[in-house]
Amino acid sequence: MKDWKVKNVQYMLGEEWTIVSAGGSTGEAYYAKSAQKRLFLKRNSSPFLAVLSAQGIVPKLVWTKRLENGDVITAQEWLDGKELNPEEMQHPMVANLLGKIHHSAELLDLLTRMGKKPMDPSFLFQNLKRLAVESNDVVVPVAIHQGLKFMENHLPILTGVKQVVCHCDLNHNNWLVSNCGQLYLIDWDNAQIGDAALDLGMLLNWYIPEQDWDNWLEMYGIQNHDNLYTRMHWYMIYDLISTYYTNQLSGKFVEATKDLKELYPLVERAKLYSKS
């Protein structure tokens, strides 16, 4: 039996369409297929999907329709292709596309006009300190203490930094390459305005060997300047400490212990970059 969400979409498109869930935790995405067309549908997707489509960052937006209940359905081309694997994240196309996104004044202007406010590093830091106080830890772990100290000491260099549109979830599963060789970055629901170091730190830390960072950044379109590597590590540390407390509060203690083991060498590496 189809759920009510699928029924609503089915009613809108017509009986000649076959509609199935595209999976995911939200249940908000669908694949739709007729004799002539194949579409990827999503409920209440990012309002600036049209601009992303126009710039070739996501698959082409075909149409947007509003349901009677107020939900908005977007339809994009359903392309034959595949997700990138971790090794493929080192391809120059990834650096080129992310550079295009971060350097897009149009994307930044639109997200600003939508009311999105820039991320505040001071707020992020204070939120982590609050989590440390509210946690189940009798004593704050040494790695957490050192990470928070590094973040506090380097907060000043995060002020006045050029703001860009950050995707904030650059997992390899969100990078799609079509059979024609076109690369796309999908799933923009978590997009923010912030320091490019937020996205860069996540991607380089996960996928790019440290000795290749300078070359990767050249393909991306910049050089290491304005304390970039230190700022990247600030956000890496923030992300890992945040993940630690999320796992701890969820009772995932094995994962939380793993986070702590990763945090100590990350902080030590951050200290080295901050001195260079």
C-alpha positions as CSV (number, residue, x, y, z in Angstrom):
1,M,0.0,0.0,0.0
2,K,1.4,3.4,-0.9
3,D,1.8,6.0,1.8
4,W,-0.2,9.2,1.6
5,K,2.8,11.2,0.4
6,V,3.3,9.0,-2.6
7,K,-0.4,9.1,-3.3
8,N,-0.4,12.9,-3.4
9,V,2.4,12.9,-5.9
10,Q,0.7,10.2,-7.9
11,Y,-2.5,12.2,-8.0
12,M,-0.6,15.3,-9.2
13,L,1.3,13.5,-12.0
14,G,-1.3,11.0,-13.2
15,E,-1.7,7.3,-13.3
16,E,0.7,6.8,-16.2
17,W,3.5,7.5,-13.8
18,T,5.2,4.9,-11.6
19,I,6.4,6.5,-8.3
20,V,8.7,4.9,-5.7
21,S,10.6,6.3,-2.7
22,A,14.2,7.3,-3.4
23,G,15.1,6.2,0.2
24,G,16.8,8.3,2.7
25,S,15.9,9.1,6.3
26,T,13.3,11.8,5.5
27,G,11.2,10.0,3.0
28,E,10.8,13.2,1.0
29,A,12.4,12.1,-2.3
30,Y,10.9,9.9,-5.1
31,Y,11.7,8.5,-8.5
32,A,9.0,8.9,-11.1
33,K,8.9,7.1,-14.4
34,S,6.5,7.2,-17.4
35,A,6.8,5.8,-20.9
36,Q,8.6,9.0,-22.0
37,K,10.3,10.5,-19.0
38,R,12.2,9.8,-15.8
39,L,12.3,12.4,-13.0
40,F,13.7,12.8,-9.5
41,L,11.1,14.4,-7.3
42,K,11.6,16.0,-3.9
43,R,9.2,17.7,-1.4
44,N,10.2,21.1,0.0
45,S,13.7,21.1,-1.4
46,S,16.0,24.1,-1.1
47,P,14.4,27.2,-2.6
48,F,17.5,28.1,-4.5
49,L,17.5,24.9,-6.5
50,A,16.6,26.9,-9.6
51,V,19.9,28.9,-9.4
52,L,21.9,25.7,-8.7
53,S,20.3,24.1,-11.8
54,A,21.0,27.2,-14.0
55,Q,24.6,27.1,-13.0
56,G,24.9,23.4,-13.7
57,I,25.7,22.5,-10.1
58,V,22.7,20.1,-9.8
59,P,20.8,18.1,-12.4
60,K,18.4,20.3,-14.5
61,L,15.3,21.5,-12.8
62,V,12.3,20.5,-15.0
63,W,9.4,22.1,-13.0
64,T,8.1,23.1,-9.6
65,K,4.6,22.5,-8.4
66,R,2.6,23.3,-5.3
67,L,0.3,20.7,-3.7
68,E,-3.0,21.6,-2.1
69,N,-1.5,21.2,1.4
70,G,1.1,23.8,0.6
71,D,4.0,21.4,0.0
72,V,6.2,22.2,-3.0
73,I,7.4,19.4,-5.3
74,T,10.4,19.9,-7.5
75,A,11.2,17.7,-10.5
76,Q,14.7,17.3,-11.8
77,E,16.2,15.2,-14.6
78,W,16.8,11.6,-13.5
79,L,20.3,10.9,-14.9
80,D,22.1,7.7,-15.5
81,G,25.4,7.8,-13.5
82,K,26.9,7.0,-10.1
83,E,28.0,8.5,-6.8
84,L,31.7,9.2,-6.5
85,N,33.7,6.8,-4.3
86,P,36.2,8.2,-1.7
87,E,39.2,7.8,-4.1
88,E,37.4,9.7,-6.9
89,M,37.1,12.7,-4.6
90,Q,40.7,13.5,-5.5
91,H,39.7,14.2,-9.1
92,P,40.3,17.8,-10.3
93,M,36.6,18.1,-11.3
94,V,35.7,18.1,-7.6
95,A,38.0,20.9,-6.8
96,N,36.8,22.9,-9.8
97,L,33.1,22.5,-9.0
98,L,33.6,23.4,-5.3
99,G,35.6,26.4,-6.3
100,K,32.9,27.5,-8.7
101,I,30.3,27.3,-5.9
102,H,32.4,29.2,-3.3
103,H,33.2,31.9,-5.8
104,S,29.6,32.4,-7.0
105,A,28.3,35.8,-6.0
106,E,24.9,34.9,-7.4
107,L,24.5,32.0,-5.0
108,L,25.6,34.1,-2.0
109,D,23.3,37.0,-2.9
110,L,20.3,34.7,-3.3
111,L,20.9,32.9,0.0
112,T,21.3,36.2,1.7
113,R,18.1,37.5,0.3
114,M,16.4,34.4,1.5
115,G,17.2,35.5,5.0
116,K,20.1,33.2,5.7
117,K,22.6,34.7,8.2
118,P,26.3,34.0,8.2
119,M,27.5,31.3,10.7
120,D,29.0,32.8,13.8
121,P,32.1,31.0,15.0
122,S,31.7,32.5,18.5
123,F,28.2,31.0,18.7
124,L,29.5,27.6,17.5
125,F,32.3,27.7,20.1
126,Q,29.9,28.6,23.0
127,N,27.6,25.8,21.9
128,L,30.4,23.3,22.2
129,K,31.3,24.6,25.7
130,R,27.7,24.2,26.7
131,L,27.7,20.6,25.5
132,A,30.9,20.0,27.5
133,V,29.2,21.3,30.7
134,E,25.9,19.3,30.1
135,S,27.6,16.1,29.1
136,N,27.8,12.8,31.0
137,D,31.6,13.2,31.4
138,V,32.6,13.5,35.0
139,V,35.8,15.1,33.8
140,V,36.2,16.7,30.4
141,P,38.5,14.5,28.4
142,V,42.0,15.9,27.8
143,A,41.5,15.9,24.0
144,I,38.2,17.8,24.3
145,H,39.9,20.3,26.6
146,Q,42.8,20.8,24.2
147,G,40.4,21.1,21.3
148,L,38.3,23.8,23.0
149,K,41.4,25.6,24.0
150,F,42.7,25.7,20.5
151,M,39.4,27.0,19.2
152,E,39.2,29.7,21.8
153,N,42.8,30.8,21.1
154,H,42.2,31.1,17.4
155,L,38.7,32.6,17.4
156,P,40.1,36.1,16.4
157,I,41.4,34.9,13.0
158,L,37.9,33.7,12.1
159,T,36.4,37.2,12.2
160,G,36.2,39.3,9.1
161,V,36.8,36.4,6.8
162,K,35.1,36.5,3.3
163,Q,31.8,34.7,3.4
164,V,30.7,32.2,0.8
165,V,27.9,29.6,0.3
166,C,28.9,26.4,2.1
167,H,27.3,23.1,1.2
168,C,28.2,21.7,4.7
169,D,27.8,18.0,3.8
170,L,30.5,17.2,1.2
171,N,30.3,13.4,1.7
172,H,31.2,11.5,-1.4
173,N,27.7,10.2,-1.7
174,N,26.5,13.7,-2.5
175,W,28.7,14.0,-5.6
176,L,27.2,12.4,-8.7
177,V,28.8,12.0,-12.1
178,S,26.6,11.3,-15.1
179,N,27.4,8.7,-17.8
180,C,28.3,11.8,-19.9
181,G,31.0,12.8,-17.4
182,Q,29.1,15.8,-15.9
183,L,29.7,16.2,-12.2
184,Y,27.0,17.4,-9.8
185,L,26.8,18.2,-6.1
186,I,23.4,17.4,-4.7
187,D,21.5,17.6,-1.3
188,W,21.6,21.3,-0.5
189,D,19.2,21.2,2.5
190,N,22.0,22.1,5.0
191,A,23.6,25.0,3.0
192,Q,24.9,27.9,5.1
193,I,26.7,31.2,4.6
194,G,30.2,30.9,6.2
195,D,33.9,30.6,5.8
196,A,35.0,28.4,2.9
197,A,37.3,26.8,5.4
198,L,34.3,25.0,6.8
199,D,33.7,23.0,3.5
200,L,37.4,22.8,2.7
201,G,38.4,21.3,6.0
202,M,35.7,18.7,5.8
203,L,36.6,17.6,2.3
204,L,40.4,17.7,2.6
205,N,40.5,16.0,6.0
206,W,38.3,13.1,4.7
207,Y,39.5,12.6,1.2
208,I,42.8,14.3,0.3
209,P,46.2,13.2,1.5
210,E,47.8,16.0,3.5
211,Q,50.8,16.2,1.2
212,D,48.4,17.0,-1.7
213,W,46.5,19.8,0.0
214,D,48.5,22.7,-1.7
215,N,48.0,21.2,-5.2
216,W,44.3,20.5,-4.6
217,L,43.8,24.1,-3.5
218,E,45.4,25.3,-6.7
219,M,42.9,23.3,-8.7
220,Y,40.2,24.8,-6.4
221,G,41.4,28.3,-7.3
222,I,43.3,29.7,-4.3
223,Q,46.5,29.3,-2.4
224,N,47.0,28.7,1.3
225,H,46.7,32.3,2.7
226,D,45.0,34.2,5.5
227,N,45.6,31.4,8.0
228,L,43.5,29.1,5.8
229,Y,44.8,25.8,7.2
230,T,44.4,27.0,10.8
231,R,40.8,28.0,10.0
232,M,40.2,24.7,8.4
233,H,41.5,22.9,11.5
234,W,39.3,25.0,13.7
235,Y,36.2,23.7,11.8
236,M,37.5,20.2,11.7
237,I,37.9,20.3,15.5
238,Y,34.5,21.8,15.9
239,D,32.9,19.0,13.8
240,L,34.7,16.2,15.6
241,I,33.9,17.5,19.1
242,S,30.3,18.1,18.0
243,T,30.1,14.5,16.7
244,Y,31.6,13.2,19.9
245,Y,28.9,14.7,22.0
246,T,26.2,13.7,19.6
247,N,27.4,10.1,19.8
248,Q,27.8,10.2,23.6
249,L,24.3,11.6,24.1
250,S,22.9,8.9,21.8
251,G,24.6,6.2,23.8
252,K,27.0,5.4,21.0
253,F,30.0,5.1,23.3
254,V,32.2,3.0,21.0
255,E,31.8,5.7,18.3
256,A,32.4,8.5,20.9
257,T,35.6,6.8,22.0
258,K,36.8,6.6,18.4
259,D,36.1,10.3,18.0
260,L,38.3,11.1,21.0
261,K,41.1,9.0,19.5
262,E,40.9,11.0,16.3
263,L,40.7,14.3,18.1
264,Y,44.1,14.3,19.8
265,P,46.3,14.0,16.7
266,L,44.0,16.4,14.9
267,V,44.6,19.1,17.6
268,E,48.3,18.4,17.5
269,R,48.4,18.9,13.7
270,A,46.3,22.0,14.1
271,K,48.9,23.4,16.5
272,L,51.7,22.8,14.0
273,Y,49.8,24.7,11.2
274,S,49.0,27.6,13.5
275,K,52.8,28.1,14.1
276,S,53.8,27.9,10.5
